[in-house]
Amino acid sequence: MHSAAYAGHLAATNAFAGEPLDAQWDRWESHALYTQPQVAIVGLTERECRARGIEVRVATLLAGEVGKALVADQTDGVREDARSPGRRVVGIALVLDDAIDLAGEAIALIDRGATAREIAAMPHLHPTMSELLARVAERPSVLIREA
């Protein structure tokens, strides 16, 4: 569902609801920059987590660590996720040629409350750039450090 459709559906529902529903915008927070490389940010950023007092761990993977990136000569890129203490992924940042195409899967993972362990166990076709989503989830994460 497109975020505008979500907002419209929520407004229509609340117009007739005895008890209005609160918007869950964290589920829909996403941004895309159509640059080269592309940038896609889904969910909460590291900075937003800190501002909300959410202790998160961050894991990072260079795009060149998956076969498709090597074959396509698209090794300049990074994929990063932020995980809450419960290991649920709360944000994903992608900076690579196919970032915007991968954002849809990232949105679904965050929307469904997937943990790093669950993402790591999900099958992905090989070789594809979507393997980045599973590969970084396999990594032990490190605490975010203050800049």
SEBARO-13809 format. One record per residue: residue number from 0; residue in three letters; x, y, z of N, C-alpha, C in turn. Coordinates in nm, 3 decimals, always signed. Example, Ala and Ser with C-alpha at 12.3 -4.5 7.8 and 13.67 -1.06 7.14 Angstrom:
<atoms>
[0 'ALA' [+1.319 -0.569 +0.780] [+1.230 -0.450 +0.780] [+1.320 -0.330 +0.780]]
[1 'SER' [+1.285 -0.225 +0.708] [+1.367 -0.106 +0.714] [+1.290 +0.003 +0.787]]
</atoms>
This chain:
<atoms>
[0 'MET' [+0.084 -0.117 +0.000] [+0.000 +0.000 +0.000] [+0.089 +0.123 +0.000]]
[1 'HIS' [+0.058 +0.218 -0.083] [+0.131 +0.345 -0.089] [+0.099 +0.425 +0.036]]
[2 'SER' [+0.194 +0.504 +0.084] [+0.172 +0.578 +0.209] [+0.055 +0.675 +0.198]]
[3 'ALA' [+0.032 +0.734 +0.081] [-0.084 +0.822 +0.063] [-0.214 +0.744 +0.076]]
[4 'ALA' [-0.217 +0.622 +0.023] [-0.336 +0.537 +0.036] [-0.358 +0.500 +0.182]]
[5 'TYR' [-0.250 +0.474 +0.255] [-0.261 +0.445 +0.398] [-0.323 +0.563 +0.471]]
[6 'ALA' [-0.275 +0.684 +0.443] [-0.327 +0.803 +0.509] [-0.475 +0.823 +0.476]]
[7 'GLY' [-0.512 +0.803 +0.350] [-0.651 +0.817 +0.311] [-0.740 +0.714 +0.378]]
[8 'HIS' [-0.694 +0.591 +0.383] [-0.770 +0.483 +0.447] [-0.787 +0.513 +0.596]]
[9 'LEU' [-0.680 +0.559 +0.661] [-0.685 +0.591 +0.803] [-0.783 +0.707 +0.828]]
[10 'ALA' [-0.779 +0.809 +0.743] [-0.870 +0.924 +0.760] [-1.015 +0.881 +0.743]]
[11 'ALA' [-1.042 +0.797 +0.642] [-1.179 +0.750 +0.620] [-1.226 +0.663 +0.736]]
[12 'THR' [-1.139 +0.577 +0.785] [-1.173 +0.491 +0.898] [-1.203 +0.575 +1.022]]
[13 'ASN' [-1.117 +0.672 +1.049] [-1.134 +0.755 +1.168] [-1.255 +0.847 +1.160]]
[14 'ALA' [-1.298 +0.881 +1.038] [-1.415 +0.966 +1.022] [-1.541 +0.900 +1.078]]
[15 'PHE' [-1.544 +0.766 +1.076] [-1.663 +0.693 +1.120] [-1.638 +0.606 +1.243]]
[16 'ALA' [-1.520 +0.614 +1.297] [-1.485 +0.528 +1.411] [-1.527 +0.593 +1.543]]
[17 'GLY' [-1.575 +0.510 +1.633] [-1.606 +0.560 +1.767] [-1.478 +0.594 +1.842]]
[18 'GLU' [-1.375 +0.516 +1.818] [-1.243 +0.536 +1.879] [-1.142 +0.547 +1.766]]
[19 'PRO' [-1.094 +0.668 +1.734] [-1.001 +0.684 +1.621] [-0.871 +0.607 +1.642]]
[20 'LEU' [-0.814 +0.562 +1.534] [-0.685 +0.492 +1.536] [-0.573 +0.594 +1.519]]
[21 'ASP' [-0.464 +0.572 +1.589] [-0.345 +0.655 +1.570] [-0.270 +0.609 +1.446]]
[22 'ALA' [-0.214 +0.705 +1.376] [-0.131 +0.671 +1.261] [-0.003 +0.604 +1.309]]
[23 'GLN' [+0.041 +0.505 +1.237] [+0.166 +0.436 +1.269] [+0.269 +0.472 +1.162]]
[24 'TRP' [+0.313 +0.597 +1.165] [+0.400 +0.646 +1.057] [+0.537 +0.580 +1.056]]
[25 'ASP' [+0.583 +0.526 +1.169] [+0.713 +0.458 +1.167] [+0.713 +0.343 +1.068]]
[26 'ARG' [+0.597 +0.280 +1.048] [+0.586 +0.171 +0.951] [+0.609 +0.221 +0.808]]
[27 'TRP' [+0.580 +0.348 +0.785] [+0.579 +0.401 +0.649] [+0.693 +0.495 +0.620]]
[28 'GLU' [+0.773 +0.524 +0.718] [+0.881 +0.619 +0.700] [+0.984 +0.564 +0.601]]
[29 'SER' [+0.992 +0.627 +0.486] [+1.092 +0.585 +0.387] [+1.122 +0.702 +0.294]]
[30 'HIS' [+1.244 +0.702 +0.246] [+1.291 +0.809 +0.158] [+1.378 +0.747 +0.049]]
[31 'ALA' [+1.375 +0.809 -0.068] [+1.459 +0.762 -0.178] [+1.520 +0.881 -0.249]]
[32 'LEU' [+1.647 +0.868 -0.280] [+1.717 +0.969 -0.361] [+1.758 +0.903 -0.492]]
[33 'TYR' [+1.711 +0.958 -0.600] [+1.741 +0.904 -0.732] [+1.871 +0.964 -0.782]]
[34 'THR' [+1.979 +0.927 -0.715] [+2.113 +0.972 -0.750] [+2.193 +0.851 -0.796]]
[35 'GLN' [+2.319 +0.870 -0.823] [+2.404 +0.757 -0.858] [+2.524 +0.759 -0.764]]
[36 'PRO' [+2.536 +0.668 -0.669] [+2.445 +0.557 -0.642] [+2.315 +0.606 -0.580]]
[37 'GLN' [+2.214 +0.521 -0.584] [+2.086 +0.554 -0.523] [+2.098 +0.545 -0.370]]
[38 'VAL' [+2.006 +0.615 -0.303] [+2.000 +0.610 -0.158] [+1.856 +0.578 -0.119]]
[39 'ALA' [+1.837 +0.481 -0.033] [+1.705 +0.449 +0.020] [+1.718 +0.433 +0.171]]
[40 'ILE' [+1.632 +0.502 +0.243] [+1.629 +0.493 +0.389] [+1.489 +0.451 +0.429]]
[41 'VAL' [+1.482 +0.343 +0.503] [+1.355 +0.284 +0.544] [+1.352 +0.274 +0.696]]
[42 'GLY' [+1.243 +0.315 +0.757] [+1.231 +0.307 +0.903] [+1.309 +0.418 +0.970]]
[43 'LEU' [+1.353 +0.390 +1.090] [+1.423 +0.489 +1.171] [+1.571 +0.494 +1.137]]
[44 'THR' [+1.628 +0.612 +1.142] [+1.772 +0.627 +1.125] [+1.839 +0.611 +1.261]]
[45 'GLU' [+1.969 +0.597 +1.257] [+2.047 +0.588 +1.381] [+2.022 +0.711 +1.467]]
[46 'ARG' [+2.023 +0.827 +1.406] [+2.002 +0.953 +1.478] [+1.862 +0.959 +1.540]]
[47 'GLU' [+1.760 +0.915 +1.466] [+1.623 +0.916 +1.519] [+1.610 +0.820 +1.638]]
[48 'CYS' [+1.676 +0.707 +1.629] [+1.673 +0.613 +1.742] [+1.731 +0.676 +1.866]]
[49 'ARG' [+1.847 +0.739 +1.851] [+1.910 +0.804 +1.967] [+1.822 +0.914 +2.024]]
[50 'ALA' [+1.760 +0.994 +1.936] [+1.675 +1.104 +1.981] [+1.554 +1.052 +2.060]]
[51 'ARG' [+1.508 +0.933 +2.028] [+1.393 +0.873 +2.097] [+1.435 +0.790 +2.218]]
[52 'GLY' [+1.564 +0.782 +2.242] [+1.613 +0.705 +2.355] [+1.612 +0.556 +2.331]]
[53 'ILE' [+1.611 +0.515 +2.205] [+1.612 +0.374 +2.171] [+1.757 +0.330 +2.156]]
[54 'GLU' [+1.800 +0.236 +2.237] [+1.935 +0.182 +2.224] [+1.934 +0.085 +2.106]]
[55 'VAL' [+2.015 +0.113 +2.008] [+2.019 +0.026 +1.891] [+2.160 -0.022 +1.863]]
[56 'ARG' [+2.168 -0.125 +1.787] [+2.294 -0.176 +1.737] [+2.290 -0.164 +1.585]]
[57 'VAL' [+2.404 -0.139 +1.525] [+2.411 -0.119 +1.381] [+2.505 -0.221 +1.320]]
[58 'ALA' [+2.465 -0.280 +1.210] [+2.550 -0.371 +1.134] [+2.563 -0.315 +0.993]]
[59 'THR' [+2.681 -0.327 +0.935] [+2.708 -0.272 +0.803] [+2.772 -0.377 +0.714]]
[60 'LEU' [+2.739 -0.373 +0.586] [+2.796 -0.466 +0.489] [+2.825 -0.391 +0.360]]
[61 'LEU' [+2.943 -0.408 +0.307] [+2.976 -0.350 +0.178] [+2.909 -0.430 +0.068]]
[62 'ALA' [+2.859 -0.361 -0.034] [+2.788 -0.428 -0.143] [+2.875 -0.534 -0.211]]
[63 'GLY' [+3.004 -0.512 -0.217] [+3.094 -0.605 -0.284] [+3.104 -0.742 -0.220]]
[64 'GLU' [+3.036 -0.762 -0.108] [+3.041 -0.891 -0.041] [+2.934 -0.988 -0.089]]
[65 'VAL' [+2.856 -0.949 -0.191] [+2.761 -1.043 -0.251] [+2.798 -1.062 -0.398]]
[66 'GLY' [+2.774 -1.182 -0.447] [+2.816 -1.220 -0.581] [+2.762 -1.132 -0.692]]
[67 'LYS' [+2.637 -1.092 -0.687] [+2.577 -1.011 -0.792] [+2.650 -0.879 -0.807]]
[68 'ALA' [+2.689 -0.817 -0.696] [+2.761 -0.690 -0.702] [+2.895 -0.708 -0.771]]
[69 'LEU' [+2.961 -0.820 -0.744] [+3.090 -0.847 -0.808] [+3.074 -0.867 -0.958]]
[70 'VAL' [+2.974 -0.947 -0.998] [+2.950 -0.975 -1.139] [+2.909 -0.849 -1.214]]
[71 'ALA' [+2.825 -0.766 -1.150] [+2.773 -0.646 -1.215] [+2.866 -0.526 -1.199]]
[72 'ASP' [+2.980 -0.547 -1.134] [+3.076 -0.439 -1.108] [+3.008 -0.322 -1.035]]
[73 'GLN' [+2.928 -0.357 -0.933] [+2.858 -0.258 -0.851] [+2.900 -0.275 -0.705]]
[74 'THR' [+3.030 -0.279 -0.684] [+3.080 -0.307 -0.549] [+3.085 -0.184 -0.460]]
[75 'ASP' [+3.064 -0.066 -0.517] [+3.066 +0.056 -0.436] [+2.928 +0.080 -0.378]]
[76 'GLY' [+2.909 +0.036 -0.259] [+2.781 +0.056 -0.193] [+2.785 -0.002 -0.055]]
[77 'VAL' [+2.685 +0.033 +0.024] [+2.680 -0.014 +0.160] [+2.535 -0.037 +0.198]]
[78 'ARG' [+2.516 -0.129 +0.288] [+2.384 -0.161 +0.341] [+2.400 -0.167 +0.491]]
[79 'GLU' [+2.311 -0.102 +0.563] [+2.323 -0.093 +0.708] [+2.187 -0.113 +0.771]]
[80 'ASP' [+2.182 -0.181 +0.883] [+2.055 -0.188 +0.955] [+2.073 -0.151 +1.101]]
[81 'ALA' [+1.966 -0.098 +1.158] [+1.963 -0.064 +1.300] [+1.868 -0.160 +1.368]]
[82 'ARG' [+1.913 -0.216 +1.479] [+1.833 -0.316 +1.551] [+1.809 -0.270 +1.693]]
[83 'SER' [+1.688 -0.291 +1.738] [+1.654 -0.259 +1.876] [+1.711 -0.368 +1.967]]
[84 'PRO' [+1.711 -0.347 +2.099] [+1.763 -0.451 +2.188] [+1.696 -0.587 +2.168]]
[85 'GLY' [+1.569 -0.588 +2.127] [+1.499 -0.714 +2.100] [+1.541 -0.775 +1.967]]
[86 'ARG' [+1.638 -0.713 +1.900] [+1.695 -0.758 +1.773] [+1.602 -0.734 +1.655]]
[87 'ARG' [+1.487 -0.665 +1.678] [+1.398 -0.633 +1.569] [+1.463 -0.523 +1.485]]
[88 'VAL' [+1.461 -0.538 +1.356] [+1.520 -0.436 +1.269] [+1.425 -0.318 +1.263]]
[89 'VAL' [+1.475 -0.199 +1.297] [+1.391 -0.079 +1.301] [+1.428 +0.020 +1.191]]
[90 'GLY' [+1.538 -0.003 +1.121] [+1.578 +0.087 +1.013] [+1.678 +0.022 +0.921]]
[91 'ILE' [+1.668 +0.057 +0.793] [+1.760 +0.005 +0.694] [+1.800 +0.120 +0.602]]
[92 'ALA' [+1.929 +0.137 +0.582] [+1.980 +0.238 +0.490] [+2.059 +0.167 +0.381]]
[93 'LEU' [+2.030 +0.204 +0.258] [+2.096 +0.142 +0.142] [+2.157 +0.252 +0.057]]
[94 'VAL' [+2.282 +0.236 +0.021] [+2.349 +0.329 -0.069] [+2.420 +0.243 -0.174]]
[95 'LEU' [+2.353 +0.221 -0.286] [+2.408 +0.141 -0.395] [+2.320 +0.156 -0.518]]
[96 'ASP' [+2.362 +0.102 -0.629] [+2.291 +0.120 -0.755] [+2.146 +0.074 -0.750]]
[97 'ASP' [+2.115 -0.034 -0.683] [+1.979 -0.088 -0.678] [+1.908 -0.059 -0.547]]
[98 'ALA' [+1.946 +0.045 -0.476] [+1.892 +0.072 -0.343] [+1.740 +0.088 -0.344]]
[99 'ILE' [+1.688 +0.162 -0.438] [+1.544 +0.189 -0.440] [+1.465 +0.062 -0.470]]
[100 'ASP' [+1.518 -0.024 -0.556] [+1.451 -0.151 -0.584] [+1.448 -0.242 -0.461]]
[101 'LEU' [+1.550 -0.233 -0.376] [+1.554 -0.315 -0.255] [+1.470 -0.257 -0.142]]
[102 'ALA' [+1.432 -0.131 -0.152] [+1.359 -0.065 -0.044] [+1.224 -0.132 -0.017]]
[103 'GLY' [+1.158 -0.184 -0.119] [+1.028 -0.249 -0.099] [+1.037 -0.366 -0.003]]
[104 'GLU' [+1.139 -0.450 -0.021] [+1.157 -0.562 +0.070] [+1.192 -0.512 +0.210]]
[105 'ALA' [+1.275 -0.409 +0.217] [+1.312 -0.353 +0.348] [+1.189 -0.299 +0.422]]
[106 'ILE' [+1.100 -0.231 +0.351] [+0.978 -0.180 +0.411] [+0.895 -0.295 +0.467]]
[107 'ALA' [+0.880 -0.401 +0.389] [+0.801 -0.516 +0.434] [+0.862 -0.580 +0.559]]
[108 'LEU' [+0.994 -0.592 +0.563] [+1.060 -0.652 +0.679] [+1.036 -0.571 +0.806]]
[109 'ILE' [+1.048 -0.440 +0.795] [+1.028 -0.354 +0.911] [+0.881 -0.352 +0.950]]
[110 'ASP' [+0.793 -0.344 +0.852] [+0.649 -0.342 +0.879] [+0.603 -0.466 +0.954]]
[111 'ARG' [+0.663 -0.579 +0.923] [+0.623 -0.705 +0.986] [+0.702 -0.736 +1.113]]
[112 'GLY' [+0.791 -0.644 +1.153] [+0.863 -0.661 +1.279] [+0.969 -0.770 +1.274]]
[113 'ALA' [+1.029 -0.792 +1.159] [+1.127 -0.899 +1.144] [+1.251 -0.873 +1.229]]
[114 'THR' [+1.303 -0.980 +1.286] [+1.428 -0.972 +1.361] [+1.544 -1.000 +1.266]]
[115 'ALA' [+1.664 -0.966 +1.310] [+1.782 -0.995 +1.230] [+1.794 -1.145 +1.203]]
[116 'ARG' [+1.766 -1.225 +1.302] [+1.775 -1.371 +1.286] [+1.675 -1.420 +1.180]]
[117 'GLU' [+1.553 -1.367 +1.183] [+1.453 -1.408 +1.084] [+1.494 -1.368 +0.943]]
[118 'ILE' [+1.548 -1.248 +0.929] [+1.591 -1.201 +0.797] [+1.707 -1.286 +0.746]]
[119 'ALA' [+1.801 -1.318 +0.833] [+1.915 -1.401 +0.794] [+1.870 -1.538 +0.747]]
[120 'ALA' [+1.761 -1.589 +0.803] [+1.713 -1.723 +0.768] [+1.624 -1.725 +0.644]]
[121 'MET' [+1.582 -1.609 +0.595] [+1.494 -1.603 +0.479] [+1.572 -1.637 +0.352]]
[122 'PRO' [+1.513 -1.720 +0.266] [+1.582 -1.753 +0.142] [+1.583 -1.635 +0.044]]
[123 'HIS' [+1.693 -1.619 -0.023] [+1.706 -1.518 -0.129] [+1.771 -1.586 -0.249]]
[124 'LEU' [+1.729 -1.546 -0.367] [+1.791 -1.600 -0.488] [+1.937 -1.559 -0.495]]
[125 'HIS' [+2.017 -1.644 -0.557] [+2.160 -1.616 -0.572] [+2.196 -1.628 -0.720]]
[126 'PRO' [+2.266 -1.536 -0.775] [+2.315 -1.411 -0.719] [+2.215 -1.297 -0.742]]
[127 'THR' [+2.179 -1.227 -0.637] [+2.094 -1.108 -0.645] [+2.143 -1.005 -0.545]]
[128 'MET' [+2.107 -0.880 -0.569] [+2.144 -0.775 -0.474] [+2.063 -0.788 -0.345]]
[129 'SER' [+1.945 -0.852 -0.352] [+1.864 -0.867 -0.231] [+1.933 -0.955 -0.126]]
[130 'GLU' [+2.033 -1.029 -0.167] [+2.111 -1.107 -0.069] [+2.174 -1.017 +0.037]]
[131 'LEU' [+2.195 -0.890 +0.002] [+2.251 -0.796 +0.100] [+2.166 -0.790 +0.226]]
[132 'LEU' [+2.034 -0.798 +0.208] [+1.944 -0.788 +0.323] [+1.965 -0.904 +0.420]]
[133 'ALA' [+1.987 -1.022 +0.367] [+2.011 -1.138 +0.453] [+2.154 -1.141 +0.505]]
[134 'ARG' [+2.249 -1.105 +0.421] [+2.390 -1.114 +0.461] [+2.424 -1.022 +0.576]]
[135 'VAL' [+2.373 -0.899 +0.575] [+2.406 -0.808 +0.685] [+2.335 -0.852 +0.813]]
[136 'ALA' [+2.220 -0.914 +0.800] [+2.148 -0.962 +0.918] [+2.223 -1.076 +0.987]]
[137 'GLU' [+2.310 -1.145 +0.912] [+2.389 -1.254 +0.970] [+2.500 -1.202 +1.059]]
[138 'ARG' [+2.538 -1.077 +1.041] [+2.651 -1.022 +1.114] [+2.619 -0.987 +1.256]]
[139 'PRO' [+2.713 -1.014 +1.346] [+2.693 -0.962 +1.481] [+2.700 -0.811 +1.473]]
[140 'SER' [+2.613 -0.745 +1.545] [+2.611 -0.600 +1.538] [+2.697 -0.538 +1.647]]
[141 'VAL' [+2.727 -0.414 +1.630] [+2.807 -0.341 +1.728] [+2.724 -0.225 +1.781]]
[142 'LEU' [+2.749 -0.186 +1.905] [+2.676 -0.073 +1.960] [+2.707 +0.054 +1.882]]
[143 'ILE' [+2.607 +0.136 +1.865] [+2.629 +0.266 +1.802] [+2.718 +0.346 +1.896]]
[144 'ARG' [+2.816 +0.410 +1.840] [+2.901 +0.494 +1.924] [+2.872 +0.641 +1.892]]
[145 'GLU' [+2.890 +0.724 +1.990] [+2.865 +0.866 +1.971] [+2.972 +0.924 +1.879]]
[146 'ALA' [+2.930 +1.013 +1.789] [+3.024 +1.074 +1.695] [+3.106 +1.182 +1.761]]
</atoms>
